[in-house]
Amino acid sequence: MSLLTLFGFRILLGLSAYVVILTGQISMAQAGFYALGAYTAATATAIWGWPIVPAILLGGLVGGLFGFLVGFPALRVRGLFLVIATLAFTEIVRMVFLNLKYTIRVGDRTIGPAAAEGFRGITYYYENGWSALQIMAFTWLFVLAVLAGFWLMDRSRAGAVLRAVGEDELAAASVGINLTAAKVAAMAAGGLVAGLAGALYAHYATYLSQEEFGALLATFAIAYPLVGGTGSVAGPIAGVLFFSLLIDGLRFLGDWRNLLFGVLIIAMMNLRPHGIIDVGLVRRLRALLHLRRERAYAGD
């Protein structure tokens, strides 16, 4: 149950980067949005006494708001400069939470973000008697909702617009696509999904430390869709499964796992440079499915 729940957080984080990558941008801000969602939702339940669903949605909205705000200045730079700028945002968020102190006393416990000591007392699930199955199911309700939304987006005009911007900005602009609106919308959507992921993670973990939301988390966020592929929403899922196999499935190798981890990533990037599930694979699968349907109709 714990592993499936962790898969849910990682898939949401990968999807938050996926929608940004569709527009040709590589953002390291996803860890910052994740942290904002986590701290906001945890504060809502642990300190303000909110129910869990409004708290999770608030975490997502805060992540989306900051994604919208970061999107505008990020448009002034691209490539490596965008990576550096968004990484700087993540570090700013991390430093804010490193120094943030907003606590209350409940009996003999201190609850809330206590600067470098972290955020303790996020116990909504356990105070309300939620089982591991209920926590996993609640997490996956959000995962499936986001997957369904992105799946529909990929098959709509919005998905075509985002992919057109990512493939060739000049060509997209020449046919009347508003590049600014597309990129900012993608960044806001990515922030929203990352905020939801962080909000869910906070209540699962029960404790938050600003050290969790640094460059390593931001790197994994973009690695999931890049290694898994951006051909469809299944790409980030494939990336999560690939990395989860390396991280969780090879623990028995001890320190040798770190060496094998690097070797496998290099091999994957050489064998599948466009990801496990790239656009070409998606098109071939769709053509095969269409052919089977035609044969089925002919047989009838």
C-alpha positions as CSV (number, residue, x, y, z in Angstrom):
1,M,0.0,0.0,0.0
2,S,2.8,2.4,0.9
3,L,4.6,1.7,-2.4
4,L,1.4,2.3,-4.4
5,T,0.8,5.5,-2.5
6,L,4.4,6.7,-3.3
7,F,3.8,5.8,-7.0
8,G,0.8,8.2,-6.9
9,F,2.9,11.1,-5.6
10,R,5.6,10.5,-8.2
11,I,3.2,10.2,-11.1
12,L,1.6,13.5,-10.1
13,L,5.0,15.1,-9.9
14,G,6.0,13.7,-13.3
15,L,2.7,14.9,-14.9
16,S,3.3,18.4,-13.5
17,A,6.6,18.5,-15.4
18,Y,5.1,16.7,-18.4
19,V,2.7,19.5,-19.3
20,V,5.5,22.1,-19.1
21,I,7.8,20.0,-21.3
22,L,5.2,19.8,-23.9
23,T,5.7,23.5,-24.6
24,G,9.5,23.0,-25.0
25,Q,10.4,24.3,-21.5
26,I,12.5,22.5,-18.9
27,S,11.5,23.8,-15.4
28,M,13.1,23.0,-12.1
29,A,10.4,24.9,-10.3
30,Q,8.2,21.8,-9.7
31,A,9.9,21.0,-6.4
32,G,9.1,24.5,-5.3
33,F,5.4,24.1,-6.2
34,Y,5.4,20.7,-4.5
35,A,6.7,22.3,-1.3
36,L,4.2,25.2,-1.4
37,G,1.3,22.7,-1.8
38,A,2.7,20.5,1.0
39,Y,3.1,23.3,3.6
40,T,-0.1,25.0,2.6
41,A,-2.3,21.9,2.9
42,A,-0.6,20.8,6.1
43,T,-1.1,24.2,7.7
44,A,-4.8,24.1,6.7
45,T,-5.5,20.8,8.4
46,A,-3.0,20.8,11.3
47,I,-3.3,24.5,12.4
48,W,-6.6,25.8,10.9
49,G,-8.6,22.6,11.4
50,W,-9.8,22.3,7.8
51,P,-11.2,19.1,6.3
52,I,-8.8,17.2,4.2
53,V,-10.4,17.7,0.7
54,P,-10.5,21.6,0.9
55,A,-7.0,21.5,2.3
56,I,-5.6,19.4,-0.6
57,L,-7.4,21.6,-3.2
58,L,-6.0,24.7,-1.5
59,G,-2.5,23.3,-1.8
60,G,-3.1,22.7,-5.5
61,L,-4.5,26.2,-6.0
62,V,-1.5,27.8,-4.3
63,G,0.9,25.8,-6.4
64,G,-1.1,26.8,-9.5
65,L,-1.0,30.5,-8.5
66,F,2.7,30.5,-8.1
67,G,3.1,28.6,-11.4
68,F,1.1,31.4,-13.1
69,L,3.3,34.0,-11.4
70,V,6.6,32.3,-12.2
71,G,5.4,31.7,-15.8
72,F,5.6,35.4,-16.9
73,P,9.2,36.2,-15.9
74,A,10.3,32.7,-17.0
75,L,9.2,33.6,-20.6
76,R,12.0,36.1,-20.8
77,V,14.6,33.3,-20.7
78,R,14.9,29.9,-22.3
79,G,17.1,26.8,-22.4
80,L,19.7,26.6,-19.6
81,F,18.8,30.1,-18.4
82,L,15.3,28.9,-17.7
83,V,16.6,25.9,-15.8
84,I,18.7,28.2,-13.6
85,A,15.9,30.7,-13.1
86,T,13.4,28.0,-12.0
87,L,16.0,26.3,-9.8
88,A,16.6,29.6,-8.1
89,F,12.8,29.8,-7.5
90,T,12.9,26.4,-5.9
91,E,15.8,27.4,-3.6
92,I,14.0,30.6,-2.6
93,V,11.0,28.6,-1.6
94,R,13.2,26.2,0.3
95,M,15.0,29.0,2.1
96,V,11.6,30.6,3.1
97,F,10.5,27.4,4.7
98,L,13.9,27.0,6.4
99,N,13.2,30.2,8.2
100,L,9.4,30.1,8.6
101,K,8.1,29.7,12.1
102,Y,4.3,29.4,12.5
103,T,3.4,27.0,15.3
104,I,0.7,26.4,17.9
105,R,0.8,24.3,21.1
106,V,-1.7,21.4,21.4
107,G,-1.2,19.8,24.8
108,D,2.5,19.0,25.1
109,R,3.0,19.1,21.3
110,T,4.3,21.8,19.0
111,I,2.5,21.7,15.7
112,G,3.4,23.7,12.6
113,P,6.5,24.8,10.6
114,A,9.3,25.4,13.1
115,A,12.0,26.8,10.8
116,A,14.9,24.3,10.5
117,E,13.2,21.8,12.8
118,G,10.6,21.1,10.1
119,F,6.8,20.8,10.2
120,R,5.5,18.4,12.8
121,G,2.0,17.2,13.7
122,I,0.4,16.6,10.3
123,T,-1.7,13.8,11.6
124,Y,-5.1,14.2,9.9
125,Y,-5.2,10.6,8.5
126,Y,-4.2,9.0,11.7
127,E,-6.4,11.1,14.0
128,N,-9.3,10.2,11.9
129,G,-8.5,6.5,11.8
130,W,-7.7,6.2,8.0
131,S,-6.2,2.8,7.0
132,A,-3.3,2.4,4.5
133,L,-5.9,1.2,2.0
134,Q,-8.0,4.4,2.4
135,I,-4.9,6.6,2.1
136,M,-3.8,4.9,-1.0
137,A,-7.3,5.0,-2.5
138,F,-7.7,8.7,-1.7
139,T,-4.3,9.5,-3.3
140,W,-5.2,7.6,-6.4
141,L,-8.5,9.4,-6.8
142,F,-6.5,12.5,-7.5
143,V,-4.0,10.7,-9.7
144,L,-6.8,9.2,-11.8
145,A,-8.6,12.6,-12.1
146,V,-5.4,14.3,-13.2
147,L,-4.6,11.5,-15.7
148,A,-8.1,11.7,-17.1
149,G,-7.8,15.5,-17.5
150,F,-4.4,15.3,-19.2
151,W,-5.6,12.4,-21.4
152,L,-8.6,14.5,-22.6
153,M,-6.3,17.5,-23.0
154,D,-3.9,15.5,-25.3
155,R,-6.8,14.7,-27.5
156,S,-8.2,18.3,-27.6
157,R,-7.1,21.5,-29.3
158,A,-5.3,22.5,-26.1
159,G,-3.0,19.6,-26.3
160,A,-2.3,20.3,-30.0
161,V,-1.5,23.9,-29.2
162,L,1.0,22.9,-26.5
163,R,2.7,20.4,-28.7
164,A,2.9,22.9,-31.6
165,V,4.6,25.5,-29.3
166,G,7.1,22.9,-28.1
167,E,7.9,21.6,-31.6
168,D,8.3,25.0,-33.4
169,E,7.5,28.3,-31.8
170,L,7.8,30.3,-35.0
171,A,5.5,28.0,-36.9
172,A,3.0,28.1,-34.0
173,A,3.1,31.9,-33.8
174,S,2.6,32.1,-37.6
175,V,-0.7,30.3,-37.4
176,G,-2.0,32.6,-34.6
177,I,-1.1,30.7,-31.5
178,N,-0.5,33.0,-28.5
179,L,2.9,31.7,-27.2
180,T,2.7,33.6,-23.9
181,A,-0.7,32.2,-23.1
182,A,0.3,28.7,-23.9
183,K,3.5,28.7,-21.9
184,V,2.0,30.4,-18.8
185,A,-1.0,28.1,-18.9
186,A,1.3,25.1,-19.0
187,M,3.3,26.5,-16.1
188,A,0.2,27.2,-14.1
189,A,-1.2,23.7,-14.8
190,G,2.1,22.1,-13.8
191,G,2.1,24.2,-10.6
192,L,-1.4,23.1,-9.8
193,V,-0.6,19.4,-10.2
194,A,2.7,19.6,-8.3
195,G,0.8,21.5,-5.5
196,L,-1.7,18.7,-5.3
197,A,1.1,16.1,-5.1
198,G,2.8,18.0,-2.3
199,A,-0.4,18.4,-0.4
200,L,-1.1,14.6,-0.5
201,Y,2.5,13.8,0.3
202,A,2.5,16.0,3.4
203,H,-0.4,14.2,5.0
204,Y,1.1,10.8,4.1
205,A,4.5,11.7,5.6
206,T,3.1,13.5,8.7
207,Y,6.4,15.5,8.9
208,L,8.0,17.9,6.4
209,S,11.6,19.2,6.2
210,Q,12.7,21.8,3.7
211,E,15.6,19.5,2.8
212,E,13.2,17.3,0.9
213,F,12.3,20.0,-1.7
214,G,15.7,20.7,-3.3
215,A,17.4,20.2,-6.6
216,L,17.2,16.3,-6.4
217,L,13.4,16.3,-6.2
218,A,13.3,18.9,-9.1
219,T,15.6,16.7,-11.1
220,F,13.4,13.6,-10.6
221,A,10.3,15.6,-11.6
222,I,11.7,16.3,-15.1
223,A,13.4,12.9,-15.4
224,Y,10.1,11.0,-15.1
225,P,8.6,12.4,-18.3
226,L,11.9,12.8,-20.2
227,V,12.9,9.1,-19.6
228,G,9.4,7.8,-19.8
229,G,8.6,9.9,-22.9
230,T,6.3,12.7,-23.8
231,G,4.3,10.9,-26.5
232,S,1.3,10.5,-24.1
233,V,0.4,10.7,-20.5
234,A,1.6,7.2,-20.1
235,G,5.2,8.5,-20.5
236,P,5.5,9.9,-17.0
237,I,4.0,6.7,-15.6
238,A,6.6,4.6,-17.5
239,G,9.3,6.9,-16.2
240,V,8.1,6.6,-12.6
241,L,8.0,2.8,-12.9
242,F,11.6,2.8,-14.4
243,F,13.0,4.9,-11.6
244,S,11.0,3.2,-8.9
245,L,12.5,-0.1,-10.1
246,L,16.0,1.4,-9.7
247,I,15.3,3.1,-6.4
248,D,13.1,0.6,-4.6
249,G,13.7,-2.7,-6.5
250,L,17.5,-2.7,-6.3
251,R,18.0,-1.9,-2.6
252,F,19.4,-5.4,-2.1
253,L,22.5,-4.3,-4.1
254,G,23.5,-1.8,-1.4
255,D,26.0,0.8,-2.5
256,W,26.4,-0.9,-5.9
257,R,22.9,0.3,-6.7
258,N,24.1,3.8,-7.2
259,L,26.6,2.7,-9.8
260,L,24.0,0.6,-11.6
261,F,21.6,3.5,-11.4
262,G,23.8,5.8,-13.5
263,V,24.7,3.1,-16.0
264,L,21.0,2.2,-16.6
265,I,20.0,5.9,-17.1
266,I,22.9,6.4,-19.6
267,A,21.9,3.2,-21.4
268,M,18.2,4.2,-21.5
269,M,19.0,7.7,-22.9
270,N,21.1,6.1,-25.6
271,L,18.6,3.3,-26.5
272,R,15.5,5.5,-26.2
273,P,16.6,9.1,-26.6
274,H,13.0,10.3,-26.9
275,G,11.8,8.3,-24.0
276,I,10.2,4.9,-23.4
277,I,6.9,6.0,-24.9
278,D,7.7,8.6,-27.5
279,V,5.5,10.2,-30.2
280,G,6.5,7.6,-32.8
281,L,5.5,4.7,-30.6
282,V,2.2,6.3,-29.8
283,R,1.4,6.8,-33.5
284,R,2.3,3.2,-34.3
285,L,0.1,1.9,-31.5
286,R,-2.8,4.1,-32.7
287,A,-2.3,2.9,-36.3
288,L,-2.2,-0.7,-35.2
289,L,-5.4,-0.3,-33.1
290,H,-7.1,1.5,-36.0
291,L,-6.1,-1.4,-38.3
292,R,-7.5,-4.0,-35.9
293,R,-10.8,-2.1,-35.7
294,E,-11.1,-2.0,-39.5
295,R,-10.4,-5.8,-39.7
296,A,-13.0,-6.4,-37.0
297,Y,-15.6,-4.3,-38.9
298,A,-14.7,-6.1,-42.1
299,G,-15.2,-9.5,-40.4
300,D,-18.6,-8.4,-39.2
